[in-house]
Amino acid sequence: MNLDLFKKIESVSEEDLHPKFKLLRDNPALDGERKILLNWTDGFIDRDNKIIKEFQTTFHSSFWEFYLFSVFRKMNFEIDFSKDRPDFIINKPFKVFLEAVVSNIKKEGREESTRNAEDFSSMIVPPHLQEDFQELLNESIVRNSNAILSKSKKYLEKYIKCDWVHDDIPFVIALSSYDQVNYGREYFYPVLALLYGLYFNQAINNYEVVEEIIKPGTDSTIPIGLFNDKSLEHISAIVFSCTTTLGKLTSLSISENNSEVQFNRVLTIRNDYEPPYYKIQDVTQENPEELSDGLFILHNPNAKNRLAREQFSNSNIFQITFEDRKLMFVGKNLPIVLRLNMPRMFFSDQLLSLINRDFNGK
């Protein structure tokens, strides 16, 4: 049974509703997106009777949980909802404790509602050519670090004391980034730096090893390379996405052809390791985006309880390891660098040619 996500909650005023919730609720053109979202909640159990309210008022954290649940369900994972923490207790085909978290825009940061045409146009510029790339990268590193470390602390101080949580079972943190207006173009660069100390240097279009960065707007530094020692050995891996938002719903709606009304068109730009390095996918029913596309798992080489890569091999989750100073990528499909979701009227052969030129130099 699906959750009644759009029901009226008397204690919540219209002014308290999140803009994305109201867009999904009120826009008749998003019928397909609503169907996808409601399907994500099929079988989801609201253990504390507050997730629907959170979905309507804060949106991102519950949206992320619904998406993860749908991914796990499609992979035939058995989830135990009898306990109230962590967010997901996976019992079969293997045992894992998983806690979901999102990184949000800082209190004094620019609000997502201010996104404009310039922000959109920045989405079609490859990362190594973005003028504000370092600023965006560092802000994301800081925000994502805060989110991960807060859940690490909660696991050590609270969860591990629960009778049903055992320290010989892998513990995973699933992080979705909504940390700034243009989070959709972060790719996996912030978490590669944060977890492995591999900082993407625009000047050389490659990685360099860095141990700390300067926190934006301050003179203070924060450490990176969190997985390079045993300080976070209790964390087996990080699941990460920066592309799980309304565009994901639209892409899946197109892929599944589940709506008679579809005003938007979606392109994904995927990273390959042979020329042309950026592959452009025009999402259609014949060339679909899959549910688990856009997800990454970054494994901790110093984890006390390792997470086996083959446990996620029946999905399109892109897995990353960094051991013996060697970075390895494993996945069934090319990873998504970014996704463009826009009205069909704005798409043209000229736009596609421009994107291909900017990303591949031709």
C-alpha positions as CSV (number, residue, x, y, z in Angstrom):
1,M,0.0,0.0,0.0
2,N,1.2,3.5,-0.9
3,L,1.6,6.3,1.6
4,D,-1.0,9.1,1.4
5,L,1.7,11.7,0.7
6,F,-0.7,14.4,-0.4
7,K,-3.3,14.3,2.3
8,K,-4.2,17.5,4.1
9,I,-2.5,17.7,7.5
10,E,-4.5,20.1,9.7
11,S,-1.6,21.1,11.8
12,V,0.4,22.3,8.8
13,S,-0.5,25.6,7.1
14,E,-0.1,26.3,3.4
15,E,2.8,28.7,4.2
16,D,4.7,25.8,5.9
17,L,4.6,23.6,2.9
18,H,7.8,23.0,0.9
19,P,7.8,24.6,-2.6
20,K,8.7,21.2,-4.2
21,F,5.8,19.5,-2.4
22,K,3.4,22.1,-3.6
23,L,4.7,21.8,-7.2
24,L,4.2,18.1,-7.1
25,R,0.8,18.4,-5.5
26,D,-0.6,21.1,-7.7
27,N,0.9,20.9,-11.2
28,P,-1.3,18.8,-13.5
29,A,1.6,18.2,-15.8
30,L,3.4,16.2,-13.1
31,D,0.9,13.3,-13.1
32,G,3.6,10.8,-14.1
33,E,6.0,12.1,-11.5
34,R,3.4,11.7,-8.8
35,K,2.8,8.1,-9.9
36,I,6.5,7.3,-9.7
37,L,6.8,8.9,-6.2
38,L,3.8,7.1,-4.8
39,N,5.1,3.8,-6.1
40,W,8.3,4.4,-4.3
41,T,6.4,4.3,-1.0
42,D,4.6,1.0,-1.7
43,G,5.3,-1.1,1.4
44,F,7.1,1.7,3.3
45,I,6.1,1.7,6.9
46,D,6.0,5.1,8.7
47,R,7.3,3.9,12.1
48,D,7.0,7.2,14.0
49,N,4.0,8.6,12.1
50,K,5.7,11.8,11.0
51,I,7.4,11.2,7.7
52,I,4.4,12.4,5.6
53,K,4.5,15.7,7.6
54,E,8.2,15.9,7.0
55,F,7.8,15.2,3.3
56,Q,5.3,18.1,3.0
57,T,7.3,20.6,5.0
58,T,11.0,19.8,4.6
59,F,10.8,17.4,1.6
60,H,14.4,16.3,0.9
61,S,15.1,13.9,3.7
62,S,11.9,11.9,3.3
63,F,12.1,12.0,-0.5
64,W,15.6,10.5,-0.2
65,E,14.3,7.7,2.1
66,F,11.4,6.9,-0.2
67,Y,13.9,6.6,-3.1
68,L,16.3,4.4,-1.2
69,F,13.4,2.1,-0.1
70,S,12.4,1.8,-3.7
71,V,15.9,0.9,-4.8
72,F,16.3,-1.7,-2.0
73,R,12.9,-3.2,-2.8
74,K,13.8,-3.6,-6.5
75,M,17.0,-5.3,-5.4
76,N,14.8,-7.8,-3.4
77,F,16.3,-6.6,0.0
78,E,14.3,-7.6,3.1
79,I,13.9,-4.6,5.4
80,D,13.0,-4.9,9.0
81,F,10.7,-2.1,10.1
82,S,10.1,-3.5,13.6
83,K,12.8,-1.2,15.1
84,D,12.8,2.6,15.0
85,R,16.5,3.0,14.2
86,P,18.6,3.0,12.1
87,D,16.5,4.1,9.1
88,F,17.0,0.8,7.2
89,I,17.8,-2.6,8.8
90,I,18.5,-4.9,5.9
91,N,18.2,-8.5,6.9
92,K,18.4,-10.3,3.5
93,P,20.2,-11.3,1.3
94,F,22.8,-9.9,3.8
95,K,22.8,-8.0,7.0
96,V,23.4,-4.2,6.9
97,F,22.5,-1.2,9.0
98,L,21.9,1.9,6.9
99,E,21.3,5.4,8.1
100,A,20.0,8.0,5.6
101,V,21.0,11.7,5.7
102,V,20.9,14.8,3.5
103,S,23.2,17.8,3.4
104,N,21.3,21.0,3.1
105,I,22.1,24.6,2.3
106,K,23.7,26.5,5.2
107,K,21.4,28.9,7.1
108,E,22.9,32.0,5.6
109,G,23.3,30.4,2.2
110,R,21.5,31.3,-1.0
111,E,18.1,29.6,-1.2
112,E,17.2,27.1,-3.9
113,S,14.2,29.1,-4.8
114,T,16.5,31.8,-6.3
115,R,17.7,29.4,-9.1
116,N,17.8,31.3,-12.4
117,A,18.7,31.0,-16.0
118,E,22.4,31.5,-15.3
119,D,22.3,28.6,-12.9
120,F,20.6,26.4,-15.5
121,S,23.2,27.4,-18.2
122,S,26.0,26.4,-15.8
123,M,24.6,22.8,-15.9
124,I,25.9,22.4,-19.5
125,V,29.4,23.4,-18.7
126,P,31.8,20.5,-17.9
127,P,33.2,20.5,-14.4
128,H,36.8,21.3,-15.4
129,L,35.6,24.5,-17.2
130,Q,33.2,25.9,-14.5
131,E,34.4,29.2,-13.2
132,D,33.0,28.6,-9.7
133,F,34.0,24.9,-9.5
134,Q,36.4,25.2,-6.6
135,E,33.9,27.3,-4.6
136,L,31.1,24.7,-5.3
137,L,33.4,21.8,-4.5
138,N,34.7,23.2,-1.2
139,E,31.2,24.1,0.0
140,S,29.9,20.7,-0.8
141,I,32.9,19.0,1.0
142,V,32.1,21.0,4.1
143,R,28.3,20.4,4.1
144,N,28.7,16.7,3.3
145,S,31.3,16.3,6.0
146,N,28.9,17.8,8.6
147,A,26.2,15.4,7.5
148,I,28.4,12.3,7.6
149,L,30.1,13.1,10.9
150,S,26.7,13.8,12.6
151,K,25.5,10.3,11.7
152,S,28.8,8.8,12.7
153,K,28.4,10.4,16.1
154,K,24.8,9.2,16.4
155,Y,25.8,5.6,15.6
156,L,28.6,5.6,18.2
157,E,26.7,7.4,20.9
158,K,23.2,6.0,20.4
159,Y,22.6,3.3,17.9
160,I,25.3,1.0,19.0
161,K,23.7,0.9,22.4
162,C,20.5,-0.7,21.0
163,D,20.2,-4.4,21.7
164,W,19.6,-5.1,18.0
165,V,22.6,-3.1,16.6
166,H,25.8,-5.2,16.6
167,D,29.2,-3.8,15.9
168,D,30.2,-6.8,13.7
169,I,27.5,-5.9,11.1
170,P,28.4,-3.3,8.3
171,F,27.1,0.2,9.0
172,V,26.5,2.4,5.9
173,I,25.5,6.0,5.6
174,A,23.4,7.0,2.6
175,L,23.9,10.7,1.8
176,S,22.0,12.8,-0.7
177,S,23.4,16.3,-1.4
178,Y,21.1,19.3,-1.6
179,D,23.8,21.6,-0.1
180,Q,23.7,24.5,-2.5
181,V,21.6,25.9,-5.3
182,N,23.7,24.0,-8.0
183,Y,24.2,20.7,-6.1
184,G,23.2,18.8,-9.3
185,R,26.6,19.4,-10.9
186,E,28.8,18.3,-8.0
187,Y,29.2,14.8,-9.5
188,F,31.2,12.5,-7.2
189,Y,34.1,15.0,-6.8
190,P,33.2,16.3,-3.3
191,V,33.0,12.8,-1.8
192,L,36.2,11.6,-3.5
193,A,38.0,14.5,-1.8
194,L,36.2,14.2,1.5
195,L,36.6,10.4,1.9
196,Y,39.9,9.6,0.0
197,G,41.6,13.0,-0.1
198,L,41.5,13.0,-3.9
199,Y,40.9,16.6,-4.8
200,F,39.9,17.4,-8.4
201,N,42.3,20.1,-9.7
202,Q,40.8,22.0,-12.7
203,A,44.2,23.2,-13.9
204,I,45.4,19.6,-14.6
205,N,41.9,18.1,-15.1
206,N,42.9,15.4,-12.7
207,Y,43.2,14.6,-9.0
208,E,45.8,15.6,-6.5
209,V,46.2,14.3,-2.9
210,V,45.1,16.9,-0.3
211,E,44.8,16.5,3.5
212,E,42.7,19.6,4.3
213,I,40.8,22.4,2.7
214,I,40.0,26.0,3.8
215,K,36.4,26.2,4.9
216,P,34.6,28.7,2.5
217,G,34.3,32.2,4.0
218,T,36.7,31.5,6.8
219,D,40.4,31.1,7.6
220,S,39.9,27.7,9.2
221,T,40.6,24.4,7.7
222,I,38.8,21.0,7.8
223,P,40.4,17.6,7.3
224,I,39.6,15.5,4.3
225,G,40.6,11.9,3.4
226,L,38.4,10.6,6.2
227,F,38.6,7.0,5.0
228,N,42.4,7.0,4.8
229,D,42.9,6.0,8.5
230,K,40.8,4.0,11.0
231,S,39.1,6.9,12.7
232,L,35.8,6.0,10.8
233,E,36.4,2.2,10.7
234,H,32.9,1.7,12.0
235,I,31.5,3.1,8.7
236,S,31.7,0.4,6.0
237,A,30.8,2.7,3.0
238,I,29.0,5.8,1.9
239,V,26.1,5.7,-0.5
240,F,26.0,9.0,-2.4
241,S,23.8,10.9,-4.8
242,C,23.5,14.6,-5.9
243,T,20.9,13.9,-8.6
244,T,18.0,12.5,-6.6
245,T,15.4,15.2,-7.0
246,L,12.4,16.1,-9.2
247,G,14.4,15.5,-12.4
248,K,14.8,11.9,-11.4
249,L,11.0,11.5,-11.2
250,T,10.6,13.1,-14.6
251,S,13.3,10.9,-16.1
252,L,11.7,7.7,-14.7
253,S,8.3,8.8,-15.9
254,I,9.6,9.2,-19.4
255,S,11.5,5.9,-19.2
256,E,8.4,4.0,-18.1
257,N,6.0,5.9,-20.4
258,N,3.5,6.1,-17.5
259,S,1.9,9.5,-18.4
260,E,-0.1,10.7,-21.3
261,V,1.1,14.2,-20.5
262,Q,4.8,14.8,-20.7
263,F,5.9,18.4,-21.3
264,N,9.6,18.0,-20.3
265,R,12.5,16.2,-21.9
266,V,15.5,14.8,-20.0
267,L,19.2,14.4,-21.0
268,T,21.7,12.7,-18.8
269,I,25.4,13.3,-19.3
270,R,27.5,10.3,-18.4
271,N,31.2,9.9,-17.9
272,D,33.1,7.4,-19.9
273,Y,36.8,6.5,-19.7
274,E,37.4,6.4,-23.4
275,P,36.7,9.1,-26.0
276,P,34.3,10.8,-26.3
277,Y,34.6,11.0,-22.5
278,Y,31.1,12.4,-22.0
279,K,28.1,10.5,-23.5
280,I,24.8,12.3,-23.9
281,Q,21.7,10.2,-23.3
282,D,18.3,11.5,-24.5
283,V,16.1,9.6,-22.1
284,T,13.2,7.7,-23.8
285,Q,11.3,4.5,-23.2
286,E,13.7,2.8,-25.6
287,N,16.8,4.4,-23.9
288,P,15.7,4.7,-20.3
289,E,17.3,5.9,-17.1
290,E,17.1,3.1,-14.5
291,L,16.0,3.6,-10.9
292,S,19.5,3.1,-9.4
293,D,21.3,5.2,-12.0
294,G,23.0,8.2,-10.3
295,L,23.9,6.3,-7.1
296,F,27.5,5.7,-5.9
297,I,28.9,3.5,-3.2
298,L,32.3,4.6,-1.9
299,H,33.9,1.8,0.1
300,N,36.0,2.4,3.2
301,P,39.3,0.6,2.8
302,N,39.8,0.7,6.6
303,A,36.4,-0.5,7.5
304,K,36.1,-3.0,10.4
305,N,33.2,-4.7,8.5
306,R,33.7,-4.6,4.8
307,L,30.8,-4.3,2.4
308,A,31.2,-6.8,-0.5
309,R,30.9,-5.2,-3.9
310,E,29.0,-8.2,-5.3
311,Q,26.1,-7.5,-2.9
312,F,25.1,-4.6,-5.1
313,S,26.0,-6.1,-8.5
314,N,22.4,-6.6,-9.6
315,S,21.8,-2.8,-9.8
316,N,23.3,0.2,-11.7
317,I,24.9,1.6,-8.5
318,F,28.4,2.7,-9.4
319,Q,30.9,1.5,-6.9
320,I,34.2,3.2,-6.0
321,T,37.2,1.8,-4.0
322,F,40.5,3.3,-3.1
323,E,43.1,0.9,-1.9
324,D,46.9,0.8,-2.2
325,R,46.6,4.3,-3.6
326,K,44.7,3.0,-6.6
327,L,41.2,4.3,-7.5
328,M,38.9,1.7,-9.0
329,F,35.5,2.2,-10.5
330,V,33.0,-0.7,-11.1
331,G,29.5,-0.4,-12.6
332,K,27.1,-1.9,-15.1
333,N,26.3,1.5,-16.6
334,L,28.2,4.7,-17.0
335,P,27.9,7.1,-14.1
336,I,25.7,10.2,-14.4
337,V,27.6,13.5,-14.2
338,L,24.5,15.6,-14.4
339,R,20.9,15.6,-15.6
340,L,19.1,18.2,-17.6
341,N,15.3,18.4,-17.2
342,M,13.6,21.1,-19.2
343,P,10.6,21.9,-21.3
344,R,10.6,20.2,-24.7
345,M,10.2,23.5,-26.4
346,F,13.7,24.6,-25.4
347,F,15.4,21.6,-26.8
348,S,16.9,21.8,-30.3
349,D,19.7,20.2,-32.4
350,Q,21.7,23.4,-31.8
351,L,21.5,22.9,-28.0
352,L,22.6,19.3,-28.3
353,S,25.5,20.3,-30.5
354,L,26.5,23.0,-28.0
355,I,26.5,20.5,-25.1
356,N,28.5,18.1,-27.1
357,R,31.0,20.8,-28.1
358,D,31.5,22.0,-24.5
359,F,31.9,18.6,-23.0
360,N,33.8,16.8,-25.7
361,G,35.4,19.7,-27.6
362,K,33.6,19.0,-30.9
